Amino acid sequence: MDQDKFPSYIAVEGPIGVGKTSLARKISIDFGHQLCLEQPDENPFLKDFYENKQKFAFATQIHFVMQRSQQLNRYFSESLIKQKIVSDFIFEKEELFAGLNLSDEEYEVFTEVKSKFYISSPKPDLVIYLQASPKQLLNRVRERGKVYEEHISLEYLEKICEMYSEFFFSYYDSPLLVINVDNVDFVSNHEDYKQLVTHIKRNIVGKEYVNLSQTIF
């Protein structure tokens, strides 16, 4: 595959279970990008969070902030500025989830703590925002069978989908490719993936909504 036309820093985003990590891994393998992944398995508070969001949301978010700080140093330091990277998140997501799950008082403390770890973050050359219906996401979450996700509810996934939709509706920091993946499989269906690669190589400007057979401007 032609690597020259691919963006240097690609971020794949979307709600839980939408396939962010699988797509990021495939892009990394096929185009030689360094892989920068969320590591939810390493967050010791995540399982407790899904069982009791009110009690464990703050600790969960602070742990992710510390993880982001380490990733900034590892993948985005000035000495590595020319490195090609694909991630399965954008750094702004911590603010989104903090706003969704924390009380007003907790959010103020979260913002203060976060500023001690990092203030700014790199902007992707392209963001790929994957959408799917909450019911489809719940099915995928159940199928992958991660223990700490067994308490995720449809209601919570609905809130996350709404949160992402509102955020990306007014997102202009990077070129944005929006794809509904309810009936798409980038891992098993080569044609789906091939069409996605074609769109990525088009040097996207602004925001584009794609159904893999037709681009809507």
Steps between C-alpha positions, in 0.01 A plus 500: 500500500610856426615652829593842359138617473406397852473760781784485750283512812163325481262474794207256495216592734150393593299339778581181689490189281498682166828347380753778557785280615456236230510766227799678655690170518428425135614844385815464709585164343422600142657847500779475755361749751596480866202374701388716792212327677273566789574247770177452695616161627767682701250728675434335839185706558316423176315187609384673818396803293260299288349356817478834683563803277432761763756358743783411263470747208755748637771243574442341158542830315810603694667169420430554128648850524822357642502245219456776240794691646722195457380455143576863417859452618538166324348580160481877460817654640684749278769245421233273348308767314548336159380162619189353336237410759153349510302508824160369609409821683532876496631676809183708532302191594600531867320833517195343336477207737575720799214728399269202463587315821629748759312736728566874457733501799687192380533649152665813638754290689549276196580803283750629754672163535507445124676836451786372715557209263449671164337813365517459124497194278589433135232535234455205263549542127176300470233382742289199401178508701321164500127501577265212583161459664502445878336158458769393254768622738350308790501184291866549412594570861324182611668297224853600596431400859731726698432449870513868592240582232234254612306772684486744206136589434317602186407826671866585560590421138216726384647785706846438357371498142315826561811652657717410202240623249479838670877531527582414141211707362705810584849347470737692273846444652596235244363358173220263596373184329168379642397139427203298619622145563177321597544278193872539446791275596844643427677193633320216320365679193785608274270705278381711796857567601612570143230765460600661828865519389389667177318769694793558736733555203275771358659774711182579689430864580243589760237240580375213284226243565558168329286188447781319314317506171448872477656807658257766618639854523 
